[in-house]
Amino acid sequence: MEIEHTRIDSSNVDVKAGSLVNEHGMADWQAVSEEISQSSTAEIDPRTRDSRSGGVELAAFHDQSYEAATTPDPSQHLEQTTDRDSSSGLALQSLAPDVSLDIEDEATELDYVVNARAIAEISGYGTPKKGPIGALLYWYTVHQRKKVLAEEHAQAESRLSEADQKKRESLAALGRKAAELKIQDSSLKALIGKASLAQGELRGKERQKTHLSQEHRASLKPLEAKLKILDQDAEPLRVEEAKIKGEHGALMAQCRHIETKKKRFQIDLRNMDDLIGKRQEALLSPETPEEEKDKLFKEVGQFEGRRPGLIEEVEACDKALAKLAVPVSGLEAQLSDIQTKLAAKISVIQGVADEIKSISENFAKVEGAVAQAVQAESEKVENAWADVGQQIIHGKEVPQELAVLKKQAIASITNGKEARKKLALVARARDSYDRNTISAAKKVAIATLVVIAVLIALAIVFN
């Protein structure tokens, strides 16, 4: 295939950028399909140039092997003649083969004409105007549109993936139904045998996966039972530990309460000593009047009378703390002993738990490999049955029981082709911008920045 750069004559093409783009900035596929259908027979002349438009350069595929494709209604393939298969006794319905539905051909040829006008309108790049301003505006337009086209391309890829999956599923369903009806056809015998063999291999791998899972569960059962016994054996120690912690906590709360009272009494006692000391200094001072000394003397006596009570309170707190120290010490000893025993049991429990974890991790690796093998075999089976369905698509006659499934398969193939066309159209539209104009715009931008930098430098120098 030869890729050429084509200049579109605006007088003949009349490109209006964005006319096939909806209000959300996305391509209107219905309009594109109509545009391709209307102009698919038109041959692109790579020599065409429009001097008035500045010559918009588009990457167009100039290949005579591409022909205009019209998608027939799958129902039109069904003919009204009905025969009966002498070997199976099934009613047969004529369904003429369609070369355009060949899956292998579809994978290598898109079977449609890529119209340069449709590419230009989907891209939305428009025609660059003359001059540096026009080039810069065109560069900005291309930059903005490429974001939208990138999103459209991702959506088109997703739709194509879904269409290919549905196509394979519909062909595989057709193939399985043919095997179920036991159609006597020499062209299907080998393919059905291959698909049946692959189906048997898949069942074998699925049984292997189930067997491995059962073995894994069986290997874990004794360890899980042992873990349960160890856990039950450690439970009384946990209960006793919790009980002692509760009692110890209650005693420690009492100790903290007594300590708080003791600190308060000690503060009062220090404050009392400070007051007595200050008044004694005033009594000894010669400047203190006699009547004031009498008052201070009485206050000192009052403070001295309260001081013994505070000392007694502090001593009572010390006695209470000493009394609580004995049970607290005993509980701490019991708690230490229980925690030592419990730690030993927890160590054994953790060892069993680690063994279970190790076995489970190793099984997960093996199971993952087996699951991948099952998945690969499942895809192989699906493809094998799809090959049977593909062969039926090319057959001239099928039982009436297969007519509906064949029609659905043809529709899925057609949808896959349409999805592939849309993806190719967006991909080509995305890359159809005028590279010469973009290059010129970049040069203009660089030159502008250089001029601005020079002007700024001159302004700094002369200032």
PyMOL commands that set and color helices and strands:
alter all, ss='L'
color gray80, all
select helices_A, chain A and resi 10-13+29-39+74-77+99-101+103-108+116-123+131-181+186-284+290-393+400-430+435-462
alter helices_A, ss='H'
color red, helices_A
select strands_A, chain A and resi 2-7+57-62+78-84+91-95+397-399
alter strands_A, ss='S'
color yellow, strands_A
deselect
rebuild
show_as cartoon
